[in-house]
């Protein structure tokens, strides 16, 4: 089994499972409309208004909306034409924060990815590349109240850390990367042991991933995410750190120290074209939308 292929798929999918609920804009401050909008935001992730999940989620969303540090960070972003509601931008901020928090906080990120892979994504990933299919099926519809609470609290704490923490982001060494990659492959072997059909599907993916069916590719992706979630610590955290590093955008990372210091928004930030191809795409789309 090619352990590097298995690990790479899992890490890519973990980045796809980092859906976040966007903040309300300043023009949506009227209480009646804000409440309705929150309900619609929760429905999009499978949470029905009036339920215990909704009460838990709403409390944490309101906490983020009223947090002065997080809102100041969003103001700094908007001043530089970086949209904090853009999903890729929020994922980047989430990654920056989680890389400054504890392994237990990052563990919630892994648990959520594994839950979504097992419970929400169809067996064929809609016939799409798993990295495109997974975000489409992000939902708390079948999640426990505790997973909703832990997941959304993790996001709030990460946003807060991104806005305020002066700690350096944690990273993995080459030896830690190698250890996590090898452990993921070994865990896959244990997970698939005794299931010949599953072993054949994964073997087909490893031998020639470009020519397997969407169902086989989806199976391999789900199995890889599950394998990472089954790893012991600290190997599981090494995998989480590598995944979060892939979520970072250079132009967002360059902005955050200025936001923490409350630097005048007129000061420049490295342009997306200079800092990140992904960031450049985000900002070009944002500018095009404003012109439209």
C-alpha positions as CSV (number, residue, x, y, z in Angstrom):
1,X,0.0,0.0,0.0
2,X,1.3,3.5,-0.9
3,X,1.1,5.2,2.5
4,X,1.9,8.6,1.1
5,X,-1.1,8.5,-1.3
6,X,-3.4,7.5,1.5
7,X,-2.1,10.2,3.8
8,X,-2.3,12.9,1.1
9,X,-5.9,12.1,0.3
10,X,-6.9,12.2,4.0
11,X,-5.1,15.5,4.6
12,X,-6.8,17.1,1.5
13,X,-10.2,15.9,2.7
14,X,-9.7,17.3,6.2
15,X,-9.3,20.7,4.6
16,X,-12.5,20.2,2.8
17,X,-14.4,19.4,6.0
18,X,-13.7,22.8,7.6
19,X,-17.0,24.5,6.8
20,X,-17.8,27.5,9.0
21,X,-20.8,29.6,9.6
22,X,-20.2,33.2,8.3
23,X,-20.7,36.3,10.5
24,X,-23.5,38.8,9.9
25,X,-22.4,42.0,8.2
26,X,-22.7,45.4,9.9
27,X,-25.7,46.3,7.8
28,X,-27.7,43.4,9.3
29,X,-27.7,44.7,12.8
30,X,-31.5,45.1,13.2
31,X,-32.4,42.4,15.7
32,X,-35.5,41.0,14.0
33,X,-33.7,40.4,10.7
34,X,-30.6,39.2,12.4
35,X,-32.6,36.5,14.2
36,X,-34.2,35.3,10.9
37,X,-30.9,35.3,9.2
38,X,-29.3,33.2,11.9
39,X,-32.1,30.7,11.6
40,X,-31.5,30.4,7.9
41,X,-27.8,30.0,8.4
42,X,-28.4,27.2,10.9
43,X,-30.9,25.5,8.5
44,X,-28.1,25.4,5.8
45,X,-26.1,23.1,8.1
46,X,-28.9,20.9,9.2
47,X,-29.9,22.6,12.5
48,X,-33.6,23.2,12.9
49,X,-34.7,26.4,14.8
50,X,-36.2,25.8,18.3
51,X,-34.1,22.7,19.0
52,X,-31.4,22.3,21.6
53,X,-28.8,22.3,18.8
54,X,-30.2,25.6,17.6
55,X,-30.0,27.2,21.1
56,X,-26.4,26.0,21.5
57,X,-25.3,27.1,18.0
58,X,-27.1,30.5,18.3
59,X,-25.4,31.3,21.6
60,X,-22.0,30.7,20.1
61,X,-22.7,32.6,16.9
62,X,-23.9,35.6,19.0
63,X,-20.8,35.3,21.1
64,X,-18.7,35.7,17.9
65,X,-20.8,38.5,16.6
66,X,-20.4,40.4,19.9
67,X,-16.7,39.7,20.4
68,X,-14.9,43.0,20.0
69,X,-11.5,41.4,19.0
70,X,-13.1,39.2,16.3
71,X,-15.2,42.1,14.9
72,X,-12.1,44.4,14.9
73,X,-10.3,41.7,12.9
74,X,-13.2,41.6,10.4
75,X,-13.1,45.4,10.1
76,X,-9.4,45.2,9.3
77,X,-10.1,42.6,6.6
78,X,-12.9,44.6,5.0
79,X,-10.7,47.7,5.0
80,X,-8.2,45.7,2.8
81,X,-11.0,44.3,0.6
82,X,-10.7,40.8,2.1
83,X,-14.2,39.4,2.7
84,X,-14.3,37.7,6.1
85,X,-17.5,35.9,5.0
86,X,-15.8,34.2,2.0
87,X,-15.6,30.5,3.0
88,X,-11.9,30.2,2.0
89,X,-11.0,33.3,4.0
90,X,-12.8,32.0,7.1
91,X,-11.1,28.6,6.7
92,X,-7.7,30.4,6.6
93,X,-8.5,32.3,9.7
94,X,-9.8,29.1,11.4
95,X,-6.5,27.4,10.5
96,X,-4.4,30.4,11.8
97,X,-6.3,30.2,15.1
98,X,-6.2,26.4,15.5
99,X,-2.5,26.4,14.9
100,X,-2.2,28.5,18.0
101,X,-4.5,26.5,20.2
102,X,-4.1,23.1,21.9
103,X,-4.1,19.6,20.5
104,X,-7.5,19.0,22.1
105,X,-9.0,21.9,20.1
106,X,-7.5,20.5,16.9
107,X,-8.9,17.1,17.8
108,X,-12.4,18.5,17.5
109,X,-11.5,19.5,13.9
110,X,-10.5,15.9,13.2
111,X,-13.6,14.4,14.9
112,X,-15.9,16.7,12.9
113,X,-14.2,15.7,9.6
114,X,-14.5,12.0,10.4
115,X,-18.2,12.4,11.4
116,X,-19.0,14.2,8.2
117,X,-17.2,11.6,6.1
118,X,-19.0,8.7,7.7
119,X,-22.5,10.2,8.2
120,X,-23.2,12.9,5.6
121,X,-21.3,12.1,2.4
122,X,-22.9,9.6,0.0
123,X,-20.9,6.5,-1.0
124,X,-20.1,7.8,-4.5
125,X,-19.4,11.4,-3.4
126,X,-22.0,12.5,-6.0
127,X,-19.7,11.2,-8.7
128,X,-17.4,14.2,-8.0
129,X,-13.9,14.6,-6.7
130,X,-14.2,14.0,-2.9
131,X,-12.6,17.4,-2.1
132,X,-15.5,19.0,-4.0
133,X,-18.2,16.7,-2.7
134,X,-17.3,16.8,1.0
135,X,-18.0,20.5,1.6
136,X,-21.4,20.2,-0.1
137,X,-22.6,17.8,2.5
138,X,-21.4,19.6,5.6
139,X,-24.3,19.2,8.0
140,X,-25.0,18.8,11.7
141,X,-28.4,17.1,11.0
142,X,-27.2,13.7,12.4
143,X,-24.7,15.1,14.9
144,X,-25.1,15.0,18.7
145,X,-25.7,18.2,20.6
146,X,-22.2,17.8,22.1
147,X,-20.5,17.6,18.7
148,X,-22.3,20.8,17.7
149,X,-21.3,22.5,20.9
150,X,-17.7,21.4,20.7
151,X,-17.4,22.1,17.0
152,X,-18.8,25.6,17.1
153,X,-17.0,26.5,20.3
154,X,-13.8,25.3,18.6
155,X,-14.4,27.7,15.7
156,X,-15.1,30.6,18.1
157,X,-11.9,29.9,20.1
158,X,-9.9,29.7,16.9
159,X,-11.3,33.0,15.6
160,X,-10.5,34.6,18.9
161,X,-7.0,33.2,18.8
162,X,-6.4,34.4,15.3
163,X,-7.5,37.9,16.3
164,X,-5.5,38.1,19.6
165,X,-2.8,35.4,20.0
166,X,0.8,36.5,19.6
167,X,2.0,32.9,19.8
168,X,3.8,31.4,16.8
169,X,1.8,28.8,14.9
170,X,2.7,25.2,15.8
171,X,4.2,23.1,13.0
172,X,5.5,19.6,12.4
173,X,9.1,18.5,11.8
174,X,10.0,16.2,8.9
175,X,10.4,13.3,11.3
176,X,6.9,14.0,12.7
177,X,5.5,14.2,9.2
178,X,7.0,10.9,8.3
179,X,5.7,9.3,11.5
180,X,2.2,10.5,10.8
181,X,2.3,9.3,7.2
182,X,3.5,5.8,8.2
183,X,1.1,5.5,11.0
184,X,-1.8,6.5,8.7
185,X,-0.9,3.7,6.3
186,X,-0.6,1.2,9.1
187,X,-3.9,2.2,10.5
188,X,-5.6,1.8,7.1
189,X,-4.3,-1.8,7.0
190,X,-5.7,-2.5,10.5
191,X,-9.1,-0.8,9.6
192,X,-9.5,-2.9,6.4
193,X,-8.2,-6.1,7.8
194,X,-10.6,-9.0,7.1
195,X,-12.7,-7.2,4.5
196,X,-11.4,-8.4,1.2
197,X,-13.8,-6.3,-0.9
198,X,-12.6,-3.1,0.9
199,X,-9.0,-4.1,0.5
200,X,-9.5,-4.6,-3.2
201,X,-11.1,-1.2,-3.6
202,X,-8.4,0.5,-1.8
203,X,-5.7,-1.4,-3.6
204,X,-7.3,-0.4,-6.9
205,X,-7.1,3.2,-5.9
206,X,-3.5,3.0,-4.8
207,X,-2.4,1.3,-8.0
208,X,-4.1,3.7,-10.4
209,X,-6.1,6.5,-8.7
210,X,-6.8,8.4,-11.9
211,X,-8.8,5.5,-13.5
212,X,-10.9,4.2,-10.6
213,X,-14.6,4.9,-10.3
214,X,-16.0,7.8,-8.2
215,X,-17.3,5.2,-5.7
216,X,-13.8,3.7,-5.2
217,X,-12.2,7.1,-5.0
218,X,-14.9,8.2,-2.4
219,X,-14.3,5.0,-0.4
220,X,-10.6,5.5,-0.3
221,X,-11.1,9.1,0.8
222,X,-13.5,8.2,3.6
223,X,-11.2,5.3,4.7
224,X,-8.3,7.7,4.9
225,X,-10.1,10.3,7.0
226,X,-11.3,7.5,9.3
227,X,-7.8,6.2,9.7
228,X,-6.4,9.5,10.8
229,X,-9.3,9.8,13.3
230,X,-8.2,6.4,14.8
231,X,-4.6,7.4,15.2
232,X,-3.3,7.8,18.8
233,X,-1.9,11.1,19.9
234,X,0.4,12.9,19.1
235,X,0.2,11.3,15.6
236,X,-3.4,12.4,15.1
237,X,-2.4,16.0,16.0
238,X,0.5,15.9,13.5
239,X,-2.0,15.0,10.8
240,X,-4.3,17.8,11.9
241,X,-1.5,20.3,11.9
242,X,-0.4,19.4,8.3
243,X,-4.0,19.7,7.2
244,X,-4.5,23.1,8.8
245,X,-1.3,24.4,7.2
246,X,-2.8,23.6,3.8
247,X,-5.8,25.9,4.7
248,X,-3.6,29.0,5.3
249,X,-3.6,31.9,2.8
250,X,-0.6,34.1,2.8
251,X,-2.4,37.4,2.5
252,X,-4.7,36.5,5.4
253,X,-1.7,35.4,7.5
254,X,0.1,38.7,6.8
255,X,-3.0,40.7,7.8
256,X,-3.6,39.1,11.2
257,X,-0.6,40.6,13.1
258,X,-1.7,44.0,12.0
259,X,-5.3,43.3,13.1
260,X,-4.0,42.2,16.6
261,X,-2.0,45.4,16.8
262,X,-5.0,47.5,15.6
263,X,-2.7,49.0,12.9
264,X,-4.3,51.8,10.8
265,X,-6.2,50.1,7.9
266,X,-4.4,52.4,5.5
267,X,-1.2,50.5,5.9
268,X,-0.5,48.1,3.1
269,X,-0.7,44.3,3.2
270,X,1.1,42.1,0.7
271,X,-1.2,41.8,-2.3
272,X,-2.8,38.4,-3.1
273,X,-0.8,38.1,-6.3
274,X,2.4,38.5,-4.3
275,X,1.3,36.3,-1.4
276,X,-0.9,33.4,-2.5
277,X,-2.5,32.2,-5.7
278,X,-5.6,31.1,-3.7
279,X,-5.8,34.5,-2.0
280,X,-5.5,36.2,-5.4
281,X,-8.5,34.3,-6.7
282,X,-10.6,35.2,-3.6
283,X,-9.9,38.9,-4.0
284,X,-10.4,39.0,-7.7
285,X,-13.8,37.3,-7.2
286,X,-14.7,39.8,-4.5
287,X,-13.7,42.8,-6.6
288,X,-15.7,41.4,-9.6
289,X,-18.8,40.9,-7.4
290,X,-18.6,44.5,-6.1
291,X,-18.3,45.8,-9.6
292,X,-21.3,43.7,-10.7
